[in-house]
Amino acid sequence: MITDEPERAIAEAEGWLASAKDLLPRVREKGELANVCCSQAIHAIIRANDALCLRFLNVKATRHDDAVVLFAKLIKLGKLPEDAAKFKELVASAMMDKSGADYGKDEFTYDNASEYVKRTVEFILMVRDILKIR
């Protein structure tokens, strides 16, 4: 059985993000790849959030709705710096968009994908800084 820990979660988050970044230029040419790119960024957000939750709450979300609740709990408990609250909307949006991106229920654009990649980079940098993982 694999034991999940913050370092593993952030490494996987960066893997998902690297994949999204690599795909992003192709999304300009093939708009239908935007969903895939957004999905990869969303998975990166989920795993980065898992890293925070594992470190400070010793738990991770088992449902997408729980990811938002746990992130809000980290803020409420003062486990994250005040400026981390700006990412609550990102986590919430990602959880709302996940099924649409994964299963083609929604149609994303290059602009959506580009924004997801940009915000995911910022989120992961913040998580690494908080967790002191280099």
WOPEZI-V646762 format. One record per residue. N is the residue number from 1. RES is the residue in three letters. OMEGA is omega in whole degrees, 0 to 359 (999 if undefined). NEAR is the number of other C-alpha atoms within 12 Angstrom. D_FIRST is the distance of its C-alpha to the first C-alpha in whole Angstrom. Layout:
# WOPEZI-V646762
n	res	omega	near	d_first
N	RES	OMEGA	NEAR	D_FIRST
N	RES	OMEGA	NEAR	D_FIRST
This chain:
# WOPEZI-V646762
n	res	omega	near	d_first
1	MET	180	3	0
2	ILE	176	6	4
3	THR	180	11	6
4	ASP	178	21	9
5	GLU	185	25	13
6	PRO	181	30	16
7	GLU	177	26	17
8	ARG	182	21	14
9	ALA	181	34	15
10	ILE	176	40	19
11	ALA	178	25	18
12	GLU	177	27	17
13	ALA	180	35	20
14	GLU	175	34	22
15	GLY	177	25	21
16	TRP	181	31	22
17	LEU	179	39	25
18	ALA	179	23	26
19	SER	178	24	26
20	ALA	180	37	28
21	LYS	179	30	31
22	ASP	183	20	31
23	LEU	188	29	32
24	LEU	180	34	34
25	PRO	179	20	37
26	ARG	180	21	37
27	VAL	177	25	37
28	ARG	183	19	40
29	GLU	183	13	41
30	LYS	184	17	39
31	GLY	181	23	39
32	GLU	177	22	37
33	LEU	181	30	34
34	ALA	179	36	34
35	ASN	180	35	32
36	VAL	181	41	29
37	CYS	178	43	30
38	CYS	179	48	30
39	SER	179	42	26
40	GLN	178	38	25
41	ALA	179	49	26
42	ILE	177	47	25
43	HIS	176	39	21
44	ALA	178	43	22
45	ILE	180	51	24
46	ILE	183	45	21
47	ARG	176	39	18
48	ALA	177	46	21
49	ASN	176	54	21
50	ASP	180	41	18
51	ALA	178	42	18
52	LEU	183	44	21
53	CYS	178	38	20
54	LEU	182	29	17
55	ARG	190	28	19
56	PHE	182	25	22
57	LEU	181	24	21
58	ASN	180	17	17
59	VAL	172	24	16
60	LYS	181	31	16
61	ALA	175	25	18
62	THR	174	16	17
63	ARG	184	15	20
64	HIS	178	27	23
65	ASP	180	22	25
66	ASP	180	22	23
67	ALA	180	37	23
68	VAL	180	31	26
69	VAL	181	23	27
70	LEU	177	33	24
71	PHE	178	41	26
72	ALA	179	29	29
73	LYS	178	24	28
74	LEU	178	32	27
75	ILE	182	24	31
76	LYS	180	16	32
77	LEU	180	16	31
78	GLY	180	16	32
79	LYS	181	24	29
80	LEU	176	30	30
81	PRO	183	18	33
82	GLU	183	17	36
83	ASP	177	16	36
84	ALA	181	28	32
85	ALA	180	24	34
86	LYS	180	19	35
87	PHE	179	32	32
88	LYS	179	28	31
89	GLU	178	21	33
90	LEU	180	34	31
91	VAL	180	38	28
92	ALA	179	26	30
93	SER	181	29	31
94	ALA	180	38	28
95	MET	178	32	27
96	MET	184	24	30
97	ASP	189	34	30
98	LYS	182	35	27
99	SER	179	24	27
100	GLY	179	21	31
101	ALA	183	31	29
102	ASP	189	25	27
103	TYR	177	15	29
104	GLY	179	18	32
105	LYS	178	14	33
106	ASP	178	20	35
107	GLU	180	25	37
108	PHE	182	31	36
109	THR	174	25	38
110	TYR	180	27	38
111	ASP	176	21	39
112	ASN	182	30	36
113	ALA	180	38	34
114	SER	179	33	36
115	GLU	178	25	36
116	TYR	180	40	32
117	VAL	181	39	31
118	LYS	182	26	34
119	ARG	178	30	32
120	THR	175	41	29
121	VAL	180	30	30
122	GLU	182	25	32
123	PHE	181	38	29
124	ILE	176	44	26
125	LEU	178	26	29
126	MET	181	29	29
127	VAL	178	41	26
128	ARG	180	26	25
129	ASP	180	19	29
130	ILE	184	27	28
131	LEU	181	27	24
132	LYS	176	16	26
133	ILE	181	20	24
134	ARG	999	14	26
